[in-house]
């Protein structure tokens, strides 16, 4: 049934949630969207934490001058 079947399954979940919590269908659909968003956020945070645990944070290096002249050359000094 494809996309149409997914649409009706989503509608049924919202309808059953609305009936169980005695709220409107729109409120139930909004709650299902919030729940899906929270699940996606948790998954992305878990993936980020796993990446950080595996690779660690990138080291921060001090800025370096160009190899041909230092930062304190006279032409760079403006008073």
C-alpha positions in Angstrom: 0.0 0.0 0.0 3.1 2.2 0.4 2.8 5.9 1.3 -1.0 5.8 1.6 -0.7 2.9 4.1 1.8 4.9 6.1 -0.5 7.8 6.2 -3.4 5.7 7.5 -1.2 4.0 10.1 0.0 7.4 11.3 -3.7 8.6 11.5 -4.7 5.5 13.4 -1.8 6.1 16.0 -2.9 9.7 16.4 -6.6 8.7 16.8 -5.8 6.0 19.4 -3.6 8.5 21.3 -6.4 11.1 21.2 -8.9 8.6 22.4 -6.7 7.3 25.2 -5.8 10.8 26.5 -9.2 12.4 25.8 -7.7 15.1 23.6 -8.3 16.4 20.1 -6.9 14.7 17.0 -4.7 17.8 16.3 -3.2 17.7 19.8 -2.5 14.0 19.4 -0.8 14.6 16.0 1.3 17.4 17.5 2.3 15.1 20.4 3.4 12.4 18.0 5.5 14.9 16.0 7.1 16.1 19.3 7.8 12.5 20.3 9.4 11.8 16.9 11.5 14.9 17.1 12.8 14.0 20.5 13.6 10.5 19.4 15.6 11.9 16.4 17.4 14.3 18.7 18.4 11.5 21.1 19.7 9.4 18.2 21.7 12.3 16.9 23.1 13.1 20.3 24.0 9.4 20.9 25.8 9.4 17.5 27.7 12.5 18.4 28.7 11.2 21.8 29.9 7.9 20.1 31.9 9.9 17.6 33.5 12.0 20.4 34.3 8.9 22.4 35.9 7.2 19.4 37.9 10.1 18.0 38.0 12.7 20.8 38.1 16.4 20.3 40.3 18.0 17.8 43.4 19.7 19.4 43.4 23.5 19.3 46.7 24.8 17.9 48.2 28.2 18.6 48.1 30.5 15.6 51.4 30.6 13.8 53.1 33.3 11.8 53.8 32.8 8.1 57.2 31.1 7.7 58.7 34.1 5.8 57.9 36.9 8.3 56.9 37.2 11.9 53.7 38.9 13.2 55.6 41.8 14.7 57.2 43.2 11.6 57.4 47.0 11.5 55.0 47.4 8.6 52.3 45.6 10.6 52.6 48.1 13.5 50.0 50.8 13.4 49.9 53.4 16.1 
